[in-house]
Amino acid sequence: MRKPRITPEQRYALTVEALIKNSAVTLGSGKKGFGSSALKINSKIFAMLSSKGKFVVKLPKQRVDSLVESGSGERFDPGHGRIMKEWLALEPNSGEDWLALAGEAMDFVASKC
C-alpha cells in the first residue's frame, strides 16, 4: 500500500506548528512577496517555503557548504541570480528533517540578534 504524499505546504505547516509555540517566533509579514509566510525570530527570517515549494533555511555558511556538498540541498537563489551563502534550499521531497533544520536556523539567527 502506498503512503499518501504530503505536499510541501503541508510539510511546512507541520514545521510552523511546532516552532510557533516559541513566543519569540512569528509567522509572516502580512504582505505579499518574499518572506510573506516566513518564520521569524526577533523580526529576522530563519525559515520559509519558496514560491517553488522549496524549504529554505538560514544557517552558518559552513553548515550550508556541508549540506550542499553532501547533496542534501543547494544554495538559495531568490531569483535574481545572487546566490545566498547562508541560505539552504531543500527540494520538497527532501529526506532531511525540516523541523530539525528549522530549529538550527532559529538558533543561528537568534544568536546574531
ZANUMAR-976824 format. One record per atom (N, C-alpha, C, CB): residue number from 1; atom name; x, y, z. Coordinates in pm, whole numbers. Glycine has a CB too. Example, Ala and Ser with C-alpha at 12.3 -4.5 7.8 and 13.67 -1.06 7.14 Angstrom:
ZANUMAR-976824
@pos->1 | site->N | c1->1319 | c2->-569 | c3->780
@pos->1 | site->CA | c1->1230 | c2->-450 | c3->780
@pos->1 | site->C | c1->1320 | c2->-330 | c3->780
@pos->1 | site->CB | c1->1131 | c2->-447 | c3->905
@pos->2 | site->N | c1->1285 | c2->-225 | c3->708
@pos->2 | site->CA | c1->1367 | c2->-106 | c3->714
@pos->2 | site->C | c1->1290 | c2->3 | c3->787
@pos->2 | site->CB | c1->1408 | c2->-60 | c3->572
END
This chain:
ZANUMAR-976824
@pos->1 | site->N | c1->83 | c2->-118 | c3->0
@pos->1 | site->CA | c1->0 | c2->0 | c3->0
@pos->1 | site->C | c1->88 | c2->125 | c3->0
@pos->1 | site->CB | c1->-95 | c2->0 | c3->121
@pos->2 | site->N | c1->52 | c2->220 | c3->-83
@pos->2 | site->CA | c1->130 | c2->343 | c3->-94
@pos->2 | site->C | c1->98 | c2->441 | c3->16
@pos->2 | site->CB | c1->105 | c2->408 | c3->-228
@pos->3 | site->N | c1->201 | c2->504 | c3->63
@pos->3 | site->CA | c1->188 | c2->608 | c3->164
@pos->3 | site->C | c1->139 | c2->737 | c3->96
@pos->3 | site->CB | c1->324 | c2->633 | c3->239
@pos->4 | site->N | c1->40 | c2->804 | c3->154
@pos->4 | site->CA | c1->-6 | c2->929 | c3->91
@pos->4 | site->C | c1->106 | c2->1032 | c3->90
@pos->4 | site->CB | c1->-130 | c2->985 | c3->165
@pos->5 | site->N | c1->117 | c2->1104 | c3->-21
@pos->5 | site->CA | c1->221 | c2->1207 | c3->-33
@pos->5 | site->C | c1->178 | c2->1333 | c3->40
@pos->5 | site->CB | c1->251 | c2->1238 | c3->-181
@pos->6 | site->N | c1->271 | c2->1390 | c3->109
@pos->6 | site->CA | c1->245 | c2->1516 | c3->179
@pos->6 | site->C | c1->298 | c2->1628 | c3->89
@pos->6 | site->CB | c1->313 | c2->1519 | c3->323
@pos->7 | site->N | c1->223 | c2->1734 | c3->78
@pos->7 | site->CA | c1->265 | c2->1846 | c3->-6
@pos->7 | site->C | c1->370 | c2->1929 | c3->69
@pos->7 | site->CB | c1->142 | c2->1935 | c3->-45
@pos->8 | site->N | c1->448 | c2->2008 | c3->-4
@pos->8 | site->CA | c1->544 | c2->2097 | c3->63
@pos->8 | site->C | c1->473 | c2->2191 | c3->161
@pos->8 | site->CB | c1->623 | c2->2178 | c3->-40
@pos->9 | site->N | c1->355 | c2->2238 | c3->123
@pos->9 | site->CA | c1->280 | c2->2329 | c3->210
@pos->9 | site->C | c1->238 | c2->2260 | c3->340
@pos->9 | site->CB | c1->156 | c2->2381 | c3->136
@pos->10 | site->N | c1->198 | c2->2133 | c3->330
@pos->10 | site->CA | c1->160 | c2->2058 | c3->450
@pos->10 | site->C | c1->283 | c2->2032 | c3->537
@pos->10 | site->CB | c1->92 | c2->1924 | c3->411
@pos->11 | site->N | c1->393 | c2->1997 | c3->474
@pos->11 | site->CA | c1->517 | c2->1971 | c3->548
@pos->11 | site->C | c1->565 | c2->2098 | c3->619
@pos->11 | site->CB | c1->627 | c2->1918 | c3->453
@pos->12 | site->N | c1->555 | c2->2211 | c3->549
@pos->12 | site->CA | c1->594 | c2->2339 | c3->609
@pos->12 | site->C | c1->500 | c2->2374 | c3->724
@pos->12 | site->CB | c1->594 | c2->2451 | c3->503
@pos->13 | site->N | c1->371 | c2->2351 | c3->706
@pos->13 | site->CA | c1->272 | c2->2381 | c3->810
@pos->13 | site->C | c1->302 | c2->2304 | c3->938
@pos->13 | site->CB | c1->130 | c2->2349 | c3->760
@pos->14 | site->N | c1->347 | c2->2180 | c3->925
@pos->14 | site->CA | c1->383 | c2->2100 | c3->1043
@pos->14 | site->C | c1->504 | c2->2161 | c3->1115
@pos->14 | site->CB | c1->414 | c2->1954 | c3->1002
@pos->15 | site->N | c1->598 | c2->2210 | c3->1037
@pos->15 | site->CA | c1->716 | c2->2276 | c3->1094
@pos->15 | site->C | c1->676 | c2->2404 | c3->1166
@pos->15 | site->CB | c1->821 | c2->2306 | c3->984
@pos->16 | site->N | c1->591 | c2->2483 | c3->1102
@pos->16 | site->CA | c1->542 | c2->2608 | c3->1162
@pos->16 | site->C | c1->469 | c2->2577 | c3->1292
@pos->16 | site->CB | c1->448 | c2->2683 | c3->1064
@pos->17 | site->N | c1->381 | c2->2480 | c3->1289
@pos->17 | site->CA | c1->302 | c2->2443 | c3->1407
@pos->17 | site->C | c1->391 | c2->2410 | c3->1526
@pos->17 | site->CB | c1->212 | c2->2324 | c3->1375
@pos->18 | site->N | c1->500 | c2->2341 | c3->1501
@pos->18 | site->CA | c1->591 | c2->2303 | c3->1609
@pos->18 | site->C | c1->670 | c2->2422 | c3->1663
@pos->18 | site->CB | c1->688 | c2->2196 | c3->1560
@pos->19 | site->N | c1->713 | c2->2512 | c3->1575
@pos->19 | site->CA | c1->801 | c2->2622 | c3->1618
@pos->19 | site->C | c1->727 | c2->2746 | c3->1667
@pos->19 | site->CB | c1->890 | c2->2661 | c3->1505
@pos->20 | site->N | c1->605 | c2->2764 | c3->1623
@pos->20 | site->CA | c1->530 | c2->2884 | c3->1660
@pos->20 | site->C | c1->494 | c2->2883 | c3->1809
@pos->20 | site->CB | c1->402 | c2->2895 | c3->1576
@pos->21 | site->N | c1->512 | c2->2770 | c3->1874
@pos->21 | site->CA | c1->487 | c2->2760 | c3->2018
@pos->21 | site->C | c1->587 | c2->2845 | c3->2097
@pos->21 | site->CB | c1->494 | c2->2614 | c3->2064
@pos->22 | site->N | c1->702 | c2->2871 | c3->2036
@pos->22 | site->CA | c1->803 | c2->2957 | c3->2097
@pos->22 | site->C | c1->752 | c2->3101 | c3->2086
@pos->22 | site->CB | c1->944 | c2->2940 | c3->2026
@pos->23 | site->N | c1->737 | c2->3169 | c3->2197
@pos->23 | site->CA | c1->679 | c2->3304 | c3->2197
@pos->23 | site->C | c1->762 | c2->3407 | c3->2120
@pos->23 | site->CB | c1->662 | c2->3351 | c3->2340
@pos->24 | site->N | c1->888 | c2->3378 | c3->2093
@pos->24 | site->CA | c1->972 | c2->3471 | c3->2018
@pos->24 | site->C | c1->958 | c2->3452 | c3->1867
@pos->24 | site->CB | c1->1118 | c2->3453 | c3->2058
@pos->25 | site->N | c1->890 | c2->3345 | c3->1825
@pos->25 | site->CA | c1->875 | c2->3313 | c3->1683
@pos->25 | site->C | c1->744 | c2->3372 | c3->1631
@pos->25 | site->CB | c1->879 | c2->3160 | c3->1660
@pos->26 | site->N | c1->753 | c2->3436 | c3->1514
@pos->26 | site->CA | c1->635 | c2->3489 | c3->1447
@pos->26 | site->C | c1->629 | c2->3433 | c3->1305
@pos->26 | site->CB | c1->637 | c2->3646 | c3->1445
@pos->27 | site->N | c1->512 | c2->3446 | c3->1245
@pos->27 | site->CA | c1->491 | c2->3395 | c3->1110
@pos->27 | site->C | c1->448 | c2->3506 | c3->1017
@pos->27 | site->CB | c1->386 | c2->3283 | c3->1110
@pos->28 | site->N | c1->523 | c2->3523 | c3->910
@pos->28 | site->CA | c1->483 | c2->3612 | c3->802
@pos->28 | site->C | c1->491 | c2->3759 | c3->831
@pos->28 | site->CB | c1->349 | c2->3581 | c3->764
@pos->29 | site->N | c1->471 | c2->3834 | c3->723
@pos->29 | site->CA | c1->479 | c2->3979 | c3->731
@pos->29 | site->C | c1->344 | c2->4044 | c3->709
@pos->29 | site->CB | c1->578 | c2->4031 | c3->629
@pos->30 | site->N | c1->247 | c2->3966 | c3->665
@pos->30 | site->CA | c1->117 | c2->4023 | c3->634
@pos->30 | site->C | c1->114 | c2->4087 | c3->496
@pos->30 | site->CB | c1->80 | c2->4125 | c3->737
@pos->31 | site->N | c1->228 | c2->4087 | c3->427
@pos->31 | site->CA | c1->240 | c2->4143 | c3->292
@pos->31 | site->C | c1->266 | c2->4030 | c3->193
@pos->31 | site->CB | c1->354 | c2->4249 | c3->285
@pos->32 | site->N | c1->249 | c2->4057 | c3->67
@pos->32 | site->CA | c1->280 | c2->3959 | c3->-36
@pos->32 | site->C | c1->428 | c2->3967 | c3->-69
@pos->32 | site->CB | c1->193 | c2->3982 | c3->-163
@pos->33 | site->N | c1->479 | c2->3859 | c3->-128
@pos->33 | site->CA | c1->617 | c2->3862 | c3->-175
@pos->33 | site->C | c1->712 | c2->3788 | c3->-82
@pos->33 | site->CB | c1->662 | c2->4003 | c3->-191
@pos->34 | site->N | c1->841 | c2->3818 | c3->-99
@pos->34 | site->CA | c1->947 | c2->3749 | c3->-27
@pos->34 | site->C | c1->922 | c2->3750 | c3->123
@pos->34 | site->CB | c1->1083 | c2->3812 | c3->-58
@pos->35 | site->N | c1->922 | c2->3632 | c3->183
@pos->35 | site->CA | c1->909 | c2->3619 | c3->327
@pos->35 | site->C | c1->769 | c2->3637 | c3->381
@pos->35 | site->CB | c1->997 | c2->3716 | c3->392
@pos->36 | site->N | c1->670 | c2->3642 | c3->294
@pos->36 | site->CA | c1->533 | c2->3669 | c3->340
@pos->36 | site->C | c1->479 | c2->3561 | c3->432
@pos->36 | site->CB | c1->441 | c2->3685 | c3->221
@pos->37 | site->N | c1->529 | c2->3438 | c3->420
@pos->37 | site->CA | c1->486 | c2->3330 | c3->509
@pos->37 | site->C | c1->605 | c2->3270 | c3->584
@pos->37 | site->CB | c1->413 | c2->3221 | c3->429
@pos->38 | site->N | c1->708 | c2->3352 | c3->603
@pos->38 | site->CA | c1->831 | c2->3305 | c3->665
@pos->38 | site->C | c1->821 | c2->3298 | c3->817
@pos->38 | site->CB | c1->945 | c2->3395 | c3->627
@pos->39 | site->N | c1->898 | c2->3207 | c3->874
@pos->39 | site->CA | c1->915 | c2->3202 | c3->1019
@pos->39 | site->C | c1->1024 | c2->3302 | c3->1056
@pos->39 | site->CB | c1->952 | c2->3057 | c3->1068
@pos->40 | site->N | c1->998 | c2->3380 | c3->1161
@pos->40 | site->CA | c1->1094 | c2->3482 | c3->1204
@pos->40 | site->C | c1->1119 | c2->3472 | c3->1353
@pos->40 | site->CB | c1->1043 | c2->3624 | c3->1168
@pos->41 | site->N | c1->1237 | c2->3513 | c3->1391
@pos->41 | site->CA | c1->1270 | c2->3529 | c3->1532
@pos->41 | site->C | c1->1335 | c2->3666 | c3->1544
@pos->41 | site->CB | c1->1364 | c2->3414 | c3->1586
@pos->42 | site->N | c1->1289 | c2->3745 | c3->1639
@pos->42 | site->CA | c1->1338 | c2->3883 | c3->1655
@pos->42 | site->C | c1->1328 | c2->3960 | c3->1523
@pos->42 | site->CB | c1->1483 | c2->3884 | c3->1705
@pos->43 | site->N | c1->1219 | c2->3939 | c3->1451
@pos->43 | site->CA | c1->1189 | c2->4004 | c3->1324
@pos->43 | site->C | c1->1282 | c2->3967 | c3->1210
@pos->43 | site->CB | c1->1193 | c2->4151 | c3->1342
@pos->44 | site->N | c1->1361 | c2->3862 | c3->1226
@pos->44 | site->CA | c1->1454 | c2->3817 | c3->1122
@pos->44 | site->C | c1->1409 | c2->3680 | c3->1071
@pos->44 | site->CB | c1->1600 | c2->3811 | c3->1176
@pos->45 | site->N | c1->1404 | c2->3664 | c3->940
@pos->45 | site->CA | c1->1362 | c2->3538 | c3->879
@pos->45 | site->C | c1->1466 | c2->3429 | c3->905
@pos->45 | site->CB | c1->1339 | c2->3555 | c3->727
@pos->46 | site->N | c1->1417 | c2->3310 | c3->944
@pos->46 | site->CA | c1->1507 | c2->3196 | c3->957
@pos->46 | site->C | c1->1462 | c2->3075 | c3->876
@pos->46 | site->CB | c1->1520 | c2->3158 | c3->1102
@pos->47 | site->N | c1->1337 | c2->3069 | c3->834
@pos->47 | site->CA | c1->1289 | c2->2958 | c3->751
@pos->47 | site->C | c1->1167 | c2->3003 | c3->672
@pos->47 | site->CB | c1->1254 | c2->2834 | c3->839
@pos->48 | site->N | c1->1153 | c2->2945 | c3->552
@pos->48 | site->CA | c1->1037 | c2->2979 | c3->470
@pos->48 | site->C | c1->1018 | c2->2874 | c3->362
@pos->48 | site->CB | c1->1054 | c2->3119 | c3->406
@pos->49 | site->N | c1->905 | c2->2880 | c3->299
@pos->49 | site->CA | c1->876 | c2->2796 | c3->183
@pos->49 | site->C | c1->881 | c2->2889 | c3->62
@pos->49 | site->CB | c1->736 | c2->2722 | c3->196
@pos->50 | site->N | c1->967 | c2->2856 | c3->-35
@pos->50 | site->CA | c1->980 | c2->2942 | c3->-153
@pos->50 | site->C | c1->858 | c2->2927 | c3->-244
@pos->50 | site->CB | c1->1109 | c2->2908 | c3->-230
@pos->51 | site->N | c1->847 | c2->3015 | c3->-338
@pos->51 | site->CA | c1->737 | c2->3009 | c3->-434
@pos->51 | site->C | c1->743 | c2->2884 | c3->-521
@pos->51 | site->CB | c1->739 | c2->3133 | c3->-524
@pos->52 | site->N | c1->860 | c2->2818 | c3->-522
@pos->52 | site->CA | c1->877 | c2->2694 | c3->-599
@pos->52 | site->C | c1->860 | c2->2570 | c3->-512
@pos->52 | site->CB | c1->1014 | c2->2691 | c3->-665
@pos->53 | site->N | c1->814 | c2->2589 | c3->-387
@pos->53 | site->CA | c1->790 | c2->2476 | c3->-298
@pos->53 | site->C | c1->913 | c2->2423 | c3->-228
@pos->53 | site->CB | c1->727 | c2->2366 | c3->-373
@pos->54 | site->N | c1->1023 | c2->2496 | c3->-235
@pos->54 | site->CA | c1->1146 | c2->2453 | c3->-166
@pos->54 | site->C | c1->1146 | c2->2508 | c3->-24
@pos->54 | site->CB | c1->1272 | c2->2500 | c3->-244
@pos->55 | site->N | c1->1195 | c2->2427 | c3->69
@pos->55 | site->CA | c1->1210 | c2->2468 | c3->208
@pos->55 | site->C | c1->1344 | c2->2537 | c3->220
@pos->55 | site->CB | c1->1198 | c2->2347 | c3->307
@pos->56 | site->N | c1->1345 | c2->2660 | c3->271
@pos->56 | site->CA | c1->1465 | c2->2742 | c3->275
@pos->56 | site->C | c1->1494 | c2->2782 | c3->419
@pos->56 | site->CB | c1->1449 | c2->2868 | c3->186
@pos->57 | site->N | c1->1620 | c2->2760 | c3->462
@pos->57 | site->CA | c1->1661 | c2->2794 | c3->598
@pos->57 | site->C | c1->1792 | c2->2872 | c3->597
@pos->57 | site->CB | c1->1675 | c2->2667 | c3->684
@pos->58 | site->N | c1->1809 | c2->2958 | c3->698
@pos->58 | site->CA | c1->1933 | c2->3034 | c3->714
@pos->58 | site->C | c1->2019 | c2->2963 | c3->816
@pos->58 | site->CB | c1->1904 | c2->3183 | c3->758
@pos->59 | site->N | c1->2139 | c2->2925 | c3->772
@pos->59 | site->CA | c1->2234 | c2->2850 | c3->855
@pos->59 | site->C | c1->2373 | c2->2910 | c3->836
@pos->59 | site->CB | c1->2234 | c2->2698 | c3->820
@pos->60 | site->N | c1->2466 | c2->2877 | c3->926
@pos->60 | site->CA | c1->2604 | c2->2924 | c3->905
@pos->60 | site->C | c1->2657 | c2->2875 | c3->771
@pos->60 | site->CB | c1->2696 | c2->2875 | c3->1020
@pos->61 | site->N | c1->2737 | c2->2957 | c3->706
@pos->61 | site->CA | c1->2791 | c2->2924 | c3->573
@pos->61 | site->C | c1->2856 | c2->2786 | c3->570
@pos->61 | site->CB | c1->2892 | c2->3030 | c3->530
@pos->62 | site->N | c1->2932 | c2->2751 | c3->675
@pos->62 | site->CA | c1->3000 | c2->2622 | c3->677
@pos->62 | site->C | c1->2899 | c2->2507 | c3->679
@pos->62 | site->CB | c1->3092 | c2->2613 | c3->799
@pos->63 | site->N | c1->2789 | c2->2524 | c3->749
@pos->63 | site->CA | c1->2684 | c2->2421 | c3->755
@pos->63 | site->C | c1->2617 | c2->2408 | c3->618
@pos->63 | site->CB | c1->2579 | c2->2455 | c3->864
@pos->64 | site->N | c1->2589 | c2->2521 | c3->554
@pos->64 | site->CA | c1->2530 | c2->2518 | c3->420
@pos->64 | site->C | c1->2627 | c2->2449 | c3->325
@pos->64 | site->CB | c1->2498 | c2->2662 | c3->369
@pos->65 | site->N | c1->2755 | c2->2485 | c3->330
@pos->65 | site->CA | c1->2856 | c2->2421 | c3->244
@pos->65 | site->C | c1->2853 | c2->2270 | c3->262
@pos->65 | site->CB | c1->2996 | c2->2475 | c3->276
@pos->66 | site->N | c1->2849 | c2->2224 | c3->385
@pos->66 | site->CA | c1->2849 | c2->2081 | c3->416
@pos->66 | site->C | c1->2725 | c2->2011 | c3->359
@pos->66 | site->CB | c1->2856 | c2->2060 | c3->567
@pos->67 | site->N | c1->2610 | c2->2071 | c3->378
@pos->67 | site->CA | c1->2485 | c2->2011 | c3->329
@pos->67 | site->C | c1->2480 | c2->2011 | c3->176
@pos->67 | site->CB | c1->2364 | c2->2086 | c3->385
@pos->68 | site->N | c1->2532 | c2->2115 | c3->113
@pos->68 | site->CA | c1->2538 | c2->2119 | c3->-33
@pos->68 | site->C | c1->2633 | c2->2012 | c3->-84
@pos->68 | site->CB | c1->2583 | c2->2260 | c3->-82
@pos->69 | site->N | c1->2751 | c2->2001 | c3->-22
@pos->69 | site->CA | c1->2849 | c2->1900 | c3->-63
@pos->69 | site->C | c1->2796 | c2->1758 | c3->-48
@pos->69 | site->CB | c1->2977 | c2->1916 | c3->18
@pos->70 | site->N | c1->2712 | c2->1735 | c3->52
@pos->70 | site->CA | c1->2655 | c2->1601 | c3->74
@pos->70 | site->C | c1->2538 | c2->1572 | c3->-20
@pos->70 | site->CB | c1->2609 | c2->1587 | c3->219
@pos->71 | site->N | c1->2496 | c2->1673 | c3->-96
@pos->71 | site->CA | c1->2384 | c2->1655 | c3->-188
@pos->71 | site->C | c1->2248 | c2->1673 | c3->-125
@pos->71 | site->CB | c1->2392 | c2->1521 | c3->-249
@pos->72 | site->N | c1->2245 | c2->1723 | c3->-2
@pos->72 | site->CA | c1->2119 | c2->1738 | c3->70
@pos->72 | site->C | c1->2036 | c2->1858 | c3->25
@pos->72 | site->CB | c1->2147 | c2->1751 | c3->217
@pos->73 | site->N | c1->2101 | c2->1956 | c3->-35
@pos->73 | site->CA | c1->2031 | c2->2075 | c3->-77
@pos->73 | site->C | c1->2120 | c2->2161 | c3->-165
@pos->73 | site->CB | c1->1983 | c2->2155 | c3->43
@pos->74 | site->N | c1->2075 | c2->2282 | c3->-191
@pos->74 | site->CA | c1->2152 | c2->2376 | c3->-274
@pos->74 | site->C | c1->2146 | c2->2514 | c3->-211
@pos->74 | site->CB | c1->2097 | c2->2379 | c3->-420
@pos->75 | site->N | c1->2241 | c2->2597 | c3->-249
@pos->75 | site->CA | c1->2238 | c2->2735 | c3->-202
@pos->75 | site->C | c1->2114 | c2->2802 | c3->-262
@pos->75 | site->CB | c1->2369 | c2->2812 | c3->-240
@pos->76 | site->N | c1->2052 | c2->2888 | c3->-184
@pos->76 | site->CA | c1->1928 | c2->2952 | c3->-226
@pos->76 | site->C | c1->1954 | c2->3069 | c3->-320
@pos->76 | site->CB | c1->1850 | c2->2998 | c3->-107
@pos->77 | site->N | c1->1882 | c2->3072 | c3->-430
@pos->77 | site->CA | c1->1883 | c2->3184 | c3->-523
@pos->77 | site->C | c1->1742 | c2->3242 | c3->-523
@pos->77 | site->CB | c1->1928 | c2->3139 | c3->-668
@pos->78 | site->N | c1->1725 | c2->3363 | c3->-468
@pos->78 | site->CA | c1->1591 | c2->3421 | c3->-461
@pos->78 | site->C | c1->1533 | c2->3462 | c3->-597
@pos->78 | site->CB | c1->1594 | c2->3540 | c3->-372
@pos->79 | site->N | c1->1609 | c2->3439 | c3->-703
@pos->79 | site->CA | c1->1554 | c2->3463 | c3->-836
@pos->79 | site->C | c1->1620 | c2->3572 | c3->-916
@pos->79 | site->CB | c1->1413 | c2->3494 | c3->-824
@pos->80 | site->N | c1->1714 | c2->3640 | c3->-857
@pos->80 | site->CA | c1->1780 | c2->3748 | c3->-932
@pos->80 | site->C | c1->1926 | c2->3714 | c3->-961
@pos->80 | site->CB | c1->1772 | c2->3879 | c3->-855
@pos->81 | site->N | c1->1960 | c2->3585 | c3->-949
@pos->81 | site->CA | c1->2094 | c2->3540 | c3->-983
@pos->81 | site->C | c1->2199 | c2->3559 | c3->-875
@pos->81 | site->CB | c1->2139 | c2->3608 | c3->-1103
@pos->82 | site->N | c1->2160 | c2->3606 | c3->-759
@pos->82 | site->CA | c1->2256 | c2->3626 | c3->-649
@pos->82 | site->C | c1->2240 | c2->3512 | c3->-549
@pos->82 | site->CB | c1->2234 | c2->3765 | c3->-579
@pos->83 | site->N | c1->2332 | c2->3418 | c3->-553
@pos->83 | site->CA | c1->2327 | c2->3304 | c3->-463
@pos->83 | site->C | c1->2357 | c2->3351 | c3->-321
@pos->83 | site->CB | c1->2428 | c2->3194 | c3->-507
@pos->84 | site->N | c1->2277 | c2->3305 | c3->-226
@pos->84 | site->CA | c1->2292 | c2->3348 | c3->-87
@pos->84 | site->C | c1->2371 | c2->3241 | c3->-10
@pos->84 | site->CB | c1->2151 | c2->3373 | c3->-20
@pos->85 | site->N | c1->2486 | c2->3278 | c3->43
@pos->85 | site->CA | c1->2580 | c2->3184 | c3->106
@pos->85 | site->C | c1->2531 | c2->3122 | c3->235
@pos->85 | site->CB | c1->2709 | c2->3253 | c3->132
@pos->86 | site->N | c1->2446 | c2->3191 | c3->308
@pos->86 | site->CA | c1->2397 | c2->3139 | c3->437
@pos->86 | site->C | c1->2256 | c2->3083 | c3->428
@pos->86 | site->CB | c1->2401 | c2->3249 | c3->542
@pos->87 | site->N | c1->2208 | c2->3059 | c3->307
@pos->87 | site->CA | c1->2072 | c2->3007 | c3->289
@pos->87 | site->C | c1->2077 | c2->2876 | c3->212
@pos->87 | site->CB | c1->1983 | c2->3110 | c3->216
@pos->88 | site->N | c1->2006 | c2->2777 | c3->264
@pos->88 | site->CA | c1->1999 | c2->2644 | c3->203
@pos->88 | site->C | c1->1857 | c2->2620 | c3->155
@pos->88 | site->CB | c1->2042 | c2->2534 | c3->304
@pos->89 | site->N | c1->1844 | c2->2569 | c3->33
@pos->89 | site->CA | c1->1713 | c2->2534 | c3->-23
@pos->89 | site->C | c1->1706 | c2->2382 | c3->-40
@pos->89 | site->CB | c1->1688 | c2->2606 | c3->-159
@pos->90 | site->N | c1->1598 | c2->2324 | c3->11
@pos->90 | site->CA | c1->1576 | c2->2180 | c3->2
@pos->90 | site->C | c1->1457 | c2->2153 | c3->-91
@pos->90 | site->CB | c1->1551 | c2->2118 | c3->142
@pos->91 | site->N | c1->1469 | c2->2049 | c3->-170
@pos->91 | site->CA | c1->1358 | c2->2007 | c3->-256
@pos->91 | site->C | c1->1241 | c2->1963 | c3->-169
@pos->91 | site->CB | c1->1403 | c2->1892 | c3->-352
@pos->92 | site->N | c1->1119 | c2->1974 | c3->-221
@pos->92 | site->CA | c1->1000 | c2->1935 | c3->-143
@pos->92 | site->C | c1->1004 | c2->1791 | c3->-92
@pos->92 | site->CB | c1->877 | c2->1953 | c3->-227
@pos->93 | site->N | c1->1067 | c2->1702 | c3->-167
@pos->93 | site->CA | c1->1072 | c2->1561 | c3->-127
@pos->93 | site->C | c1->1202 | c2->1525 | c3->-56
@pos->93 | site->CB | c1->1056 | c2->1472 | c3->-249
@pos->94 | site->N | c1->1272 | c2->1624 | c3->-7
@pos->94 | site->CA | c1->1399 | c2->1601 | c3->63
@pos->94 | site->C | c1->1381 | c2->1508 | c3->183
@pos->94 | site->CB | c1->1459 | c2->1735 | c3->108
@pos->95 | site->N | c1->1478 | c2->1422 | c3->203
@pos->95 | site->CA | c1->1476 | c2->1333 | c3->318
@pos->95 | site->C | c1->1526 | c2->1399 | c3->445
@pos->95 | site->CB | c1->1559 | c2->1211 | c3->289
@pos->96 | site->N | c1->1574 | c2->1521 | c3->434
@pos->96 | site->CA | c1->1622 | c2->1593 | c3->552
@pos->96 | site->C | c1->1506 | c2->1626 | c3->646
@pos->96 | site->CB | c1->1696 | c2->1723 | c3->511
@pos->97 | site->N | c1->1535 | c2->1636 | c3->773
@pos->97 | site->CA | c1->1435 | c2->1669 | c3->874
@pos->97 | site->C | c1->1415 | c2->1821 | c3->876
@pos->97 | site->CB | c1->1479 | c2->1617 | c3->1015
@pos->98 | site->N | c1->1304 | c2->1866 | c3->819
@pos->98 | site->CA | c1->1278 | c2->2010 | c3->809
@pos->98 | site->C | c1->1270 | c2->2075 | c3->946
@pos->98 | site->CB | c1->1148 | c2->2034 | c3->732
@pos->99 | site->N | c1->1208 | c2->2009 | c3->1040
@pos->99 | site->CA | c1->1194 | c2->2067 | c3->1173
@pos->99 | site->C | c1->1330 | c2->2084 | c3->1241
@pos->99 | site->CB | c1->1102 | c2->1980 | c3->1260
@pos->100 | site->N | c1->1415 | c2->1984 | c3->1230
@pos->100 | site->CA | c1->1549 | c2->1994 | c3->1291
@pos->100 | site->C | c1->1629 | c2->2107 | c3->1227
@pos->100 | site->CB | c1->1625 | c2->1860 | c3->1275
@pos->101 | site->N | c1->1624 | c2->2118 | c3->1095
@pos->101 | site->CA | c1->1697 | c2->2226 | c3->1027
@pos->101 | site->C | c1->1639 | c2->2363 | c3->1061
@pos->101 | site->CB | c1->1694 | c2->2205 | c3->876
@pos->102 | site->N | c1->1508 | c2->2371 | c3->1072
@pos->102 | site->CA | c1->1446 | c2->2499 | c3->1111
@pos->102 | site->C | c1->1487 | c2->2536 | c3->1253
@pos->102 | site->CB | c1->1291 | c2->2490 | c3->1101
@pos->103 | site->N | c1->1497 | c2->2439 | c3->1341
@pos->103 | site->CA | c1->1543 | c2->2465 | c3->1477
@pos->103 | site->C | c1->1686 | c2->2517 | c3->1479
@pos->103 | site->CB | c1->1533 | c2->2339 | c3->1561
@pos->104 | site->N | c1->1772 | c2->2455 | c3->1397
@pos->104 | site->CA | c1->1911 | c2->2503 | c3->1384
@pos->104 | site->C | c1->1912 | c2->2647 | c3->1332
@pos->104 | site->CB | c1->1992 | c2->2411 | c3->1289
@pos->105 | site->N | c1->1830 | c2->2672 | c3->1232
@pos->105 | site->CA | c1->1824 | c2->2805 | c3->1172
@pos->105 | site->C | c1->1774 | c2->2908 | c3->1272
@pos->105 | site->CB | c1->1734 | c2->2804 | c3->1048
@pos->106 | site->N | c1->1672 | c2->2872 | c3->1349
@pos->106 | site->CA | c1->1619 | c2->2961 | c3->1451
@pos->106 | site->C | c1->1728 | c2->2998 | c3->1552
@pos->106 | site->CB | c1->1498 | c2->2896 | c3->1522
@pos->107 | site->N | c1->1801 | c2->2899 | c3->1601
@pos->107 | site->CA | c1->1908 | c2->2924 | c3->1697
@pos->107 | site->C | c1->2018 | c2->3011 | c3->1637
@pos->107 | site->CB | c1->1967 | c2->2791 | c3->1746
@pos->108 | site->N | c1->2053 | c2->2983 | c3->1511
@pos->108 | site->CA | c1->2157 | c2->3059 | c3->1444
@pos->108 | site->C | c1->2116 | c2->3206 | c3->1430
@pos->108 | site->CB | c1->2187 | c2->3000 | c3->1306
@pos->109 | site->N | c1->1997 | c2->3231 | c3->1380
@pos->109 | site->CA | c1->1952 | c2->3369 | c3->1361
@pos->109 | site->C | c1->1935 | c2->3440 | c3->1495
@pos->109 | site->CB | c1->1820 | c2->3371 | c3->1283
@pos->110 | site->N | c1->1882 | c2->3371 | c3->1595
@pos->110 | site->CA | c1->1865 | c2->3432 | c3->1727
@pos->110 | site->C | c1->2000 | c2->3472 | c3->1786
@pos->110 | site->CB | c1->1794 | c2->3335 | c3->1822
@pos->111 | site->N | c1->2104 | c2->3394 | c3->1759
@pos->111 | site->CA | c1->2237 | c2->3423 | c3->1815
@pos->111 | site->C | c1->2300 | c2->3547 | c3->1751
@pos->111 | site->CB | c1->2330 | c2->3304 | c3->1796
@pos->112 | site->N | c1->2250 | c2->3588 | c3->1635
@pos->112 | site->CA | c1->2305 | c2->3703 | c3->1564
@pos->112 | site->C | c1->2235 | c2->3834 | c3->1601
@pos->112 | site->CB | c1->2296 | c2->3681 | c3->1415
@pos->113 | site->N | c1->2125 | c2->3823 | c3->1675
@pos->113 | site->CA | c1->2047 | c2->3944 | c3->1709
@pos->113 | site->C | c1->2094 | c2->4007 | c3->1838
@pos->113 | site->CB | c1->1899 | c2->3910 | c3->1721
END
